[in-house]
Amino acid sequence: MFSLFGSQLGQTDRLHREIEAARERLAAGDLAGSGEVAQRIYEESDRLDEQIAALMLLADVAEAAASFDRQELLLLDARALLDRVLPPSGMDPDAADRELRHTKLVVAYKRAFALAALARTEEAERELARAGPSAPLAPLSARALALVLARRARWAELEVLLAEDLADSALLGPRSRLLLRRLATLARRARADAYRTAGERDEPEMPEHRAWVDKVLG
């Protein structure tokens, strides 16, 4: 679960527990229920860290619903609050800076993905360039970059990017894993090399996940 400075807050606050439960509902496919909880927390809380957590959950709900325009706006709202948030008193400044930087990168990579899904490719490229790389968040940045490369029809670069197996990352859900497999297939076909690659695994494809990928690729 996302919570800015969560290690210092101890994850004991009621609203944080509610957000964690709402994320579990989202993972189970309850978009409406998780969105309602996040919206209520955003409106009720007077703490920036909780408002940011609620906005980022709302953005994830929007992504799951393929509402990428809404996702992008919610992430911009979260970024604006991140520029105002202060770490808890007594927290090590270096640790606070690292956690803030980590959260800003999550916002950047997810916004870049939303922009690419909206075919706002140049904006997505600028977002990725500003963010730079992050090894812990590589699956999120790779997902956004893969969609950008597909929009640009840069198939050789896309094949190289997707040669690394990202399917086991906890940062990517089944929709994103299916999207990356679809992009890898498109790249191979575009390169006139439609054989099945070594190590490629089958995974059950739920109809709603296929529909989501279709919307991403437009």
C-alpha positions in Angstrom: 0.0 0.0 0.0 1.1 3.6 -0.6 1.6 5.9 2.3 4.0 8.7 2.3 6.3 8.5 5.3 4.4 5.4 6.3 7.4 3.8 8.1 7.3 6.8 10.4 3.6 6.9 10.8 3.4 3.3 11.7 0.4 2.6 9.5 -1.8 2.7 12.6 -4.1 5.6 11.7 -7.7 4.7 10.9 -7.7 6.4 7.5 -4.5 4.7 6.5 -6.0 1.3 7.4 -9.1 2.2 5.3 -6.9 3.1 2.3 -5.1 -0.2 2.7 -8.4 -2.1 2.7 -9.6 -0.1 -0.3 -6.5 -1.1 -2.2 -7.3 -4.7 -1.5 -10.8 -4.1 -2.9 -9.4 -2.5 -6.0 -7.1 -5.5 -6.5 -10.2 -7.7 -6.2 -11.9 -5.7 -8.9 -14.2 -3.5 -6.8 -13.4 -0.2 -8.5 -16.5 1.6 -7.3 -16.1 0.6 -3.7 -12.4 1.4 -3.5 -13.0 4.7 -5.3 -15.8 5.7 -2.9 -13.5 5.1 0.1 -10.7 7.0 -1.4 -12.9 10.0 -2.3 -14.3 10.1 1.2 -10.9 10.1 2.8 -9.6 12.8 0.4 -12.6 15.0 1.4 -12.5 14.2 5.1 -8.7 14.3 5.9 -6.8 17.4 6.8 -3.4 15.6 6.5 -1.5 16.0 3.3 0.0 12.5 3.5 -3.5 11.0 3.7 -4.8 13.3 0.9 -1.9 12.2 -1.3 -2.5 8.5 -0.6 -6.2 9.0 -1.4 -5.5 10.8 -4.7 -3.0 8.1 -5.8 -5.6 5.4 -5.0 -8.2 7.4 -7.0 -5.7 7.6 -9.9 -5.2 3.8 -9.7 -8.9 3.3 -9.8 -9.1 5.6 -12.9 -6.3 3.6 -14.6 -8.1 0.3 -13.9 -11.2 1.9 -15.5 -9.2 3.0 -18.5 -10.1 6.6 -17.6 -6.6 7.8 -18.4 -7.5 11.5 -18.7 -8.9 11.4 -15.1 -5.9 9.4 -13.9 -3.5 12.0 -15.3 -5.4 14.9 -13.6 -5.5 13.1 -10.3 -1.7 12.5 -10.5 -1.1 16.2 -11.2 -3.2 17.0 -8.0 -1.1 14.5 -6.0 2.1 16.1 -7.4 0.9 19.5 -6.3 0.4 18.2 -2.7 3.8 16.5 -2.7 5.4 19.9 -3.3 3.8 21.1 -0.1 4.1 18.1 2.2 6.6 18.1 5.2 8.1 15.0 6.8 7.0 14.1 10.3 9.0 15.8 13.1 12.0 13.8 14.1 12.3 11.9 10.8 15.7 11.7 9.4 16.0 14.3 6.7 17.8 12.0 4.3 15.2 9.3 4.8 12.5 11.8 4.2 14.1 13.1 1.0 14.4 9.5 -0.3 10.8 8.7 0.5 9.5 11.9 -1.1 11.7 11.3 -4.2 10.4 7.7 -4.4 6.7 8.9 -4.3 7.3 11.6 -6.8 8.8 9.0 -9.2 5.8 6.8 -8.8 3.6 9.7 -9.8 5.9 10.6 -12.7 6.0 7.0 -14.2 2.2 6.5 -13.8 1.5 9.9 -15.3 3.8 9.1 -18.2 1.9 5.9 -18.8 -1.4 7.8 -18.7 -0.1 10.3 -21.2 1.1 7.5 -23.5 -2.3 5.8 -23.3 -3.9 9.1 -24.3 -1.5 9.2 -27.3 0.1 12.4 -25.8 3.4 10.8 -26.6 5.7 13.8 -26.6 4.4 14.8 -23.1 5.0 11.2 -21.9 8.6 11.3 -23.2 9.2 14.6 -21.4 7.8 13.2 -18.2 10.1 10.2 -18.4 13.1 12.3 -19.2 12.5 14.6 -16.3 12.0 11.7 -13.9 15.1 9.7 -14.9 15.7 6.1 -14.0 15.0 4.3 -10.7 16.0 0.7 -10.2 13.4 -0.1 -7.6 10.6 1.3 -9.8 12.0 0.0 -13.1 8.8 -2.0 -14.0 6.7 1.2 -13.8 9.1 3.2 -15.9 9.5 0.3 -18.4 5.7 0.0 -18.7 5.4 3.7 -19.7 8.4 3.6 -22.0 7.2 0.4 -23.7 3.9 2.2 -24.6 5.8 5.3 -25.8 8.1 3.1 -28.0 5.0 1.3 -29.5 3.4 4.7 -30.2 6.6 5.7 -32.0 6.8 2.3 -33.8 10.4 1.8 -32.5 10.0 -1.9 -32.5 13.7 -2.9 -32.1 14.1 -0.8 -29.0 10.8 -2.2 -27.6 12.0 -5.7 -28.1 15.2 -5.0 -26.2 13.3 -3.3 -23.4 10.8 -6.2 -23.0 13.6 -8.8 -23.2 13.8 -8.4 -19.4 11.1 -10.4 -17.7 8.9 -7.9 -15.8 6.0 -10.2 -15.2 6.9 -11.2 -11.7 7.1 -7.6 -10.4 4.7 -6.8 -7.6 4.4 -3.3 -9.1 2.6 -4.6 -12.2 -0.9 -6.2 -12.1 -2.4 -8.6 -14.5 -3.7 -5.9 -16.9 -0.2 -4.4 -17.2 1.4 -7.8 -17.6 -1.0 -8.6 -20.4 -0.3 -5.2 -22.0 3.4 -5.9 -22.0 2.9 -9.3 -23.6 0.7 -7.8 -26.3 3.4 -5.1 -27.0 6.1 -7.8 -27.2 4.0 -9.7 -29.8 3.4 -6.5 -31.8 7.1 -5.8 -31.8 8.0 -9.3 -32.9 5.4 -9.2 -35.7 6.6 -5.8 -36.8 10.1 -7.2 -37.0 8.9 -10.1 -39.1 9.9 -12.5 -36.3 6.7 -14.0 -35.0 8.2 -17.1 -33.4 7.4 -17.7 -29.7 10.3 -16.5 -27.6 12.1 -18.7 -25.1 10.8 -18.2 -21.6 7.4 -16.7 -22.7 4.8 -18.0 -20.3 1.1 -18.4 -20.8 -1.2 -16.7 -18.3 -5.0 -16.8 -18.2 -6.4 -13.7 -19.8 -9.6 -12.4 -18.2 -12.0 -10.7 -20.7 -11.9 -7.4 -18.7 -8.1 -7.4 -18.9 -8.2 -7.9 -22.7 -10.7 -5.1 -23.0 -8.5 -2.8 -20.9 -5.5 -3.5 -23.0 -7.5 -2.8 -26.2 -8.4 0.6 -24.7 -4.8 1.4 -23.9 -3.6 0.6 -27.4 -6.6 2.4 -28.9 
